[in-house]
């Protein structure tokens, strides 16, 4: 029985081998000794890296993103040594394109320097990137000079009110100089604080806006001179003290300048300001009281009619201010602003803006800043003319006082 079963199995195996298909055979090609591993293609290419205009738009986008989520990003500026030939910059550009990640933005900072935006990257991460890039470039015979600029957003609340301690800290931090520290391992690498990135976002006054300020400002000043003389006499006869009030305020890029107004308060009003801080009706760092006890009788009328702002036309002609732009804040109030608030300093401050016409005295400080930033994004000659014309009925009807 056993032999029959074995015979049967042998027949079946024999039939399967005779009738079945031949087994497949695989062979590997011989590996050549000269075969090298293929290098990954770079995501960025020299011909397609961003221009400076594109980099500015990317910086504004990343700042807005960090202001919303409280994250941080860094900008690395890369140049060559003073004695390096021009071809070294092109080699650094090609090398940077191969080292950058897909999320990085590579571009030209100017005609002699490159830059790369590192989204969602802390200062420590940027230092690691620059260290790796500098070390690899040195092996290629290149000597890049790198600066790291960081920008950190702040989480904010629309109805937040700063405490006295927060205000003091803000003033102290704003008064510090920008630190520049050399790196131990790579002396050609520098770390620069976030306010330098902020300065890159500043937009100079366009030629058409300066032309509008000079022409329209001169006409308004010439027509208002008789009124200004009457106002000056009224202030002098009603209250002893100077006719004009001067104050240091934050201008373009936070640069301080002296603003001029007709004096509407008592002479020691600034000394009593800190005593009334807790009565401020405006949230945020701005200080506003509807029935301020420091205001004189003549001053109350001047404020209701906005005649106290007429001397600021001299600031417009000097170039410190513009006819249309965000209202300048005093230095101590501007220093206490959050990071996203300080975007209003990207343009020249002005006599009037959207807040001056529609929201003065009736909106939160956060909404005030949003109005200013909405104007900054869309400003052009037609919007400026429209806001100037809308200011006239707003002043006559005494809106927002």
C-alpha positions in Angstrom: 0.0 0.0 0.0 2.8 2.3 0.8 4.6 1.5 -2.4 1.5 2.2 -4.5 1.0 5.6 -2.9 4.7 6.5 -3.4 4.4 5.4 -7.0 1.4 7.5 -7.5 3.2 10.5 -6.1 6.1 10.0 -8.4 3.8 9.8 -11.4 2.1 13.0 -10.4 5.5 14.7 -9.9 6.7 13.5 -13.2 3.6 14.8 -15.0 3.9 18.2 -13.3 7.5 18.6 -14.4 6.8 17.5 -17.9 3.7 19.5 -18.7 4.2 22.6 -16.5 5.9 25.8 -17.7 9.6 26.3 -17.2 10.5 28.1 -14.0 11.3 31.8 -14.4 14.9 32.9 -14.0 16.0 36.2 -12.7 19.4 37.8 -13.2 20.8 41.0 -11.7 22.9 43.3 -14.0 26.5 43.4 -13.0 27.2 46.5 -10.9 29.7 48.8 -12.4 32.4 50.2 -10.3 31.9 53.6 -11.8 28.2 53.7 -10.8 27.4 56.5 -8.4 24.4 57.3 -6.3 22.1 59.9 -8.1 22.0 63.2 -6.3 18.5 64.6 -5.5 17.5 67.5 -7.7 17.4 70.8 -5.9 14.0 72.3 -5.3 15.1 75.8 -5.9 17.0 77.0 -9.0 19.1 80.1 -9.5 17.0 81.4 -12.4 13.8 81.1 -10.4 14.8 82.6 -7.0 12.7 85.5 -5.7 13.4 89.1 -6.3 13.7 91.7 -3.5 10.1 92.7 -4.2 8.9 89.1 -3.8 10.9 88.8 -0.6 9.2 91.9 0.8 5.8 90.3 0.1 6.9 87.1 1.7 8.1 88.9 4.8 4.7 90.6 5.2 3.0 87.3 4.8 5.2 85.6 7.4 4.8 88.5 9.8 1.0 88.3 9.5 1.1 84.5 10.1 3.3 84.8 13.1 1.1 87.6 14.6 -1.9 85.2 14.3 -0.4 82.1 15.8 2.4 83.5 17.9 5.1 81.5 16.1 8.5 82.7 14.9 10.4 82.9 11.7 13.9 83.9 10.7 15.5 85.7 7.7 19.1 84.8 6.9 21.1 87.4 4.8 24.1 85.9 3.0 26.9 87.9 1.5 30.6 87.4 0.6 33.7 88.9 2.0 34.9 92.2 0.7 37.8 90.7 -1.3 35.8 87.9 -2.8 35.3 87.9 -6.6 31.7 88.4 -7.9 31.5 84.7 -9.1 31.6 83.6 -5.5 28.1 85.1 -5.0 26.7 83.0 -7.9 28.3 79.9 -6.4 26.8 80.7 -3.0 23.4 81.1 -4.7 23.6 77.7 -6.4 24.8 76.1 -3.2 22.0 77.8 -1.2 19.4 76.4 -3.6 20.7 72.9 -3.0 20.8 73.3 0.8 17.4 75.0 1.3 14.2 73.1 2.2 11.1 73.0 0.1 9.3 75.4 2.5 12.2 77.9 2.5 12.0 81.0 0.3 15.3 81.8 -1.4 15.8 85.2 -3.0 18.0 88.3 -3.5 18.3 90.7 -0.6 20.1 93.2 -2.9 22.6 93.2 -5.7 25.4 91.9 -3.4 23.6 89.7 -1.0 21.3 86.7 -0.9 18.6 85.8 1.6 16.5 82.9 2.7 13.3 83.0 4.7 12.9 80.1 7.2 9.2 79.8 8.2 8.4 78.4 11.6 12.0 78.5 12.6 13.4 79.7 15.9 16.7 81.5 16.3 18.3 78.2 17.4 17.0 76.5 14.2 18.4 79.3 12.1 21.8 79.1 13.8 21.8 75.4 13.0 21.0 76.0 9.4 23.6 78.7 9.0 26.2 76.6 10.8 25.6 73.7 8.4 25.6 75.9 5.3 28.7 77.8 6.4 30.6 74.7 7.1 29.7 73.0 3.8 30.5 76.2 1.9 33.9 76.4 3.5 34.7 73.0 2.2 33.9 74.3 -1.3 36.3 77.2 -0.9 33.6 79.8 -0.2 33.5 82.2 2.8 29.9 83.4 3.3 29.0 86.1 5.8 25.6 85.4 7.3 23.3 87.6 9.4 20.3 86.1 11.2 17.2 88.2 11.7 14.3 86.9 13.7 10.7 87.9 14.1 8.4 86.5 16.8 4.7 87.1 16.9 2.6 87.6 20.0 -0.7 86.0 20.8 -3.2 88.8 21.6 -6.7 89.4 22.7 -8.9 92.1 21.1 -10.1 93.4 24.5 -6.8 93.1 26.4 -5.9 95.9 28.8 -2.2 96.3 29.7 -1.3 96.5 33.3 1.1 99.0 34.8 3.8 96.3 35.0 3.4 95.3 31.4 3.6 98.9 30.3 6.8 99.3 32.3 8.3 96.2 30.8 7.4 97.3 27.3 9.1 100.7 27.8 12.2 99.0 29.2 12.5 96.5 26.3 11.8 99.2 23.7 14.7 101.3 25.1 17.3 98.5 24.6 19.7 98.6 21.7 19.6 95.9 19.0 22.2 93.2 20.2 24.7 91.9 17.6 26.6 88.9 18.8 29.2 86.9 17.0 29.0 83.1 17.0 31.8 81.2 18.6 32.3 78.6 16.0 31.7 80.8 12.9 32.8 84.4 13.6 31.2 85.5 10.2 27.7 84.7 11.5 25.8 87.3 13.4 22.4 87.3 15.3 20.3 90.4 15.1 17.1 91.0 17.1 13.6 91.1 15.7 13.3 94.9 15.4 15.7 94.7 12.4 13.2 92.6 10.5 10.5 95.2 11.4 12.7 97.9 9.8 12.7 95.9 6.6 9.0 96.3 6.3 9.0 100.1 6.4 7.6 101.7 3.3 9.1 105.1 2.3 6.7 107.9 1.3 5.8 107.5 -2.4 6.5 110.5 -4.7 2.8 111.0 -5.5 1.9 111.1 -1.8 4.7 113.6 -1.0 3.5 115.8 -3.9 -0.1 115.6 -2.6 1.0 116.6 0.9 3.0 119.6 -0.3 0.4 121.0 -2.7 -2.8 120.3 -0.7 -1.1 121.0 2.6 0.2 124.4 1.4 -3.3 125.4 0.2 -4.9 124.4 3.5 -2.3 126.2 5.5 -2.6 129.4 3.5 -6.4 129.3 4.0 -6.2 128.5 7.7 -3.6 131.2 8.7 -6.2 133.8 9.7 -8.0 131.2 11.8 -4.8 130.1 13.4 -4.0 133.7 14.4 -7.4 134.0 16.1 -7.0 130.7 17.9 -3.5 131.7 19.2 -4.9 135.0 20.6 -7.8 133.1 22.3 -5.4 130.7 24.0 -3.0 133.5 25.1 -5.8 135.7 26.6 -7.7 132.8 28.3 -4.8 131.0 30.0 -1.2 131.8 30.8 1.2 129.6 29.1 2.5 128.7 25.7 0.2 128.8 22.7 1.7 125.6 21.1 2.1 122.2 22.6 4.9 119.9 21.4 5.3 116.2 22.1 7.6 113.5 20.9 5.8 110.8 18.9 6.6 107.7 17.0 6.9 108.3 13.2 8.0 106.2 10.2 9.6 103.0 11.5 9.3 104.2 15.1 11.6 107.1 14.5 10.8 109.9 17.0 9.7 113.3 15.8 8.2 116.4 17.5 4.5 117.0 16.8 2.9 120.5 17.2 -0.6 121.3 18.3 -2.5 124.2 19.8 -2.4 123.8 23.6 -5.8 122.6 24.9 -4.8 121.5 28.4 -3.3 123.1 31.5 0.4 123.6 31.5 1.2 120.6 33.8 -1.0 118.2 32.0 1.7 115.7 31.2 2.8 115.5 34.9 -0.8 114.6 35.9 -1.3 112.0 33.1 0.0 109.0 35.2 -2.5 109.9 38.0 -5.4 109.6 35.5 -4.1 106.4 33.8 -6.6 104.2 35.5 -9.5 106.3 34.2 -8.6 105.8 30.6 -11.7 104.8 28.5 -9.6 103.4 25.6 -8.3 99.9 26.0 -4.8 99.0 25.0 -1.8 101.3 25.5 -3.6 104.4 24.1 -4.8 107.0 26.7 -8.1 108.7 26.2 -10.7 110.2 28.6 -13.8 111.8 27.1 -14.2 114.3 29.9 -10.6 115.0 30.7 -10.3 117.4 33.7 -7.1 118.8 32.3 -8.7 120.4 29.3 -9.4 124.2 29.4 -12.5 125.9 28.2 -11.0 127.1 25.0 -9.2 123.8 24.6 -12.5 121.9 24.7 -13.9 124.0 21.8 -10.7 123.5 19.8 -10.8 119.7 20.3 -14.5 119.5 19.3 -13.8 121.4 16.0 -10.3 119.8 15.5 -8.8 123.2 15.2 -6.0 122.2 17.6 -4.6 119.9 14.8 -3.9 122.8 12.4 -0.2 123.3 13.4 0.5 119.8 12.3 0.4 121.1 8.8 3.9 122.3 9.4 4.8 118.7 10.3 3.3 117.6 6.9 5.4 120.2 5.0 8.5 119.1 6.8 7.9 115.4 5.9 7.5 114.1 9.4 3.8 113.5 8.7 1.4 113.0 5.8 -2.1 114.3 5.2 -3.4 110.8 5.3 -2.0 108.0 7.5 -2.2 106.3 10.9 -2.4 108.8 13.8 1.0 108.9 15.6 1.1 107.8 19.2 3.3 109.2 21.9 6.6 107.4 22.3 5.7 105.7 25.6 2.3 104.5 24.2 3.9 103.2 21.0 6.6 101.4 22.9 3.9 99.5 24.8 2.2 98.3 21.7 2.2 94.6 20.8 4.1 93.3 17.8 1.1 93.3 15.4 0.2 96.8 16.6 3.6 98.2 15.5 2.8 97.4 11.8 1.1 100.8 11.7 4.6 102.3 11.9 5.4 100.8 8.4 4.1 104.0 6.8 4.4 107.7 7.6 1.8 108.9 10.2 -0.9 111.3 9.1 -3.4 114.0 10.1 -6.4 111.8 9.2 -7.2 108.2 8.4 -10.1 105.7 8.5 -10.2 105.7 12.3 -10.3 109.5 12.4 -13.4 109.5 10.3 -15.3 106.4 11.3 -14.1 105.0 14.6 -12.7 107.7 16.7 -13.8 107.4 20.3 -16.1 104.4 19.7 -14.0 101.4 18.8 -11.5 99.2 20.6 -7.8 99.7 20.2 -7.5 96.4 18.2 -10.1 97.6 15.7 -8.3 101.0 15.5 -5.2 99.1 14.5 -7.1 97.0 11.9 -8.4 100.2 10.3 -4.9 101.6 10.0 -3.6 98.3 8.5 -6.5 98.2 6.1 -5.5 101.6 4.8 -1.8 100.6 4.6 -2.7 97.6 2.4 -4.8 99.6 0.0 -3.4 103.1 0.0 -3.2 104.9 -3.3 -3.8 108.5 -4.5 -7.6 108.0 -5.0 -8.1 106.6 -1.5 -6.1 109.5 0.0 -8.2 112.0 -1.9 -11.4 110.3 -0.8 -10.3 110.3 2.9 -9.4 114.0 2.7 -12.8 114.8 1.4 -14.5 112.6 4.0 -12.6 114.4 6.8 -14.3 117.8 6.0 -17.9 116.7 7.0 -16.5 114.7 9.9 -14.9 117.8 11.4 -17.9 120.0 10.7 -20.3 117.6 12.3 -17.9 116.9 15.2 -18.0 113.1 14.9 -16.2 111.0 17.3 -15.5 113.6 20.0 
